[in-house]
Every structure is written in structure tokens, then in C-alpha cells.
Amino acid sequence: MELGLNRDAYDALIADLEKQGFEAEIREPVEARFTLPPQEVANVVVSLAEKIGDETLGVLVGIFVQRMRESRTRRKKPPPRPAIAIFYGPDGEPLKQIEIPEAEV
């Protein structure tokens, strides 16, 4: 549902990442309901195909947050809860979890 409602923002995110030299693509998840612990429920999951350093992860997170904040400025009212994104490494372990802040108007 998240992807369908915000497709333009995610397509723009892919373009932003590619401009910075990252290879990126959108894949719809295979849904398996009720299999994740509650703390791992996220609006967006970013899975990395290869190991990256903390500095590179910081750049990736920065690009992601900027694009998502820009897309959220078009909303008429704020969502009931902050959007959550989780970044996973190639081994499937979580590297970083963030809340995507609302853009300042």
C-alpha cells in the first residue's frame, strides 16, 4: 500500500540514489503477515545487496530522508504516526531504524 500511495516519491528516490552512484531498484515485498515482531513493523524496508561502511550508510540514509520529507510536504494532514524505515545489510541483520520526520512548513 505504501508504494502505491507514494510511487512518484519512490521513483524519485531511485533517481536520487543513482545520481549519487548507488545501484537501486524497487521491489515489492513478499508479504508474510504476522511473522515480524511488532518493533520491526515498518513503512519502508531498504535491503542492501552488499556491505557498506557507516559513512556510506549515513549518505544513503540522508538521501532517503530528504526525498521522503519532500514527498510528505504534499500531504494535507500529517499521518497518525511517524513513518518508520529499516535498513538491512546483505546478511539480513538490521543496520539502522529511523523515523522519517515531517517536513517543516
Secondary structure, DSSP 4 states (H G I P E B T S, - for coil): -HHHHTHHHHHHHHHHHHHTT-----------TT-S-GGG--SEEEE-SS---HHHHHHHHHHHHHHHHHHHTT-SS--SS-EEEEEE-TTS-EEEEEEEPPPP-
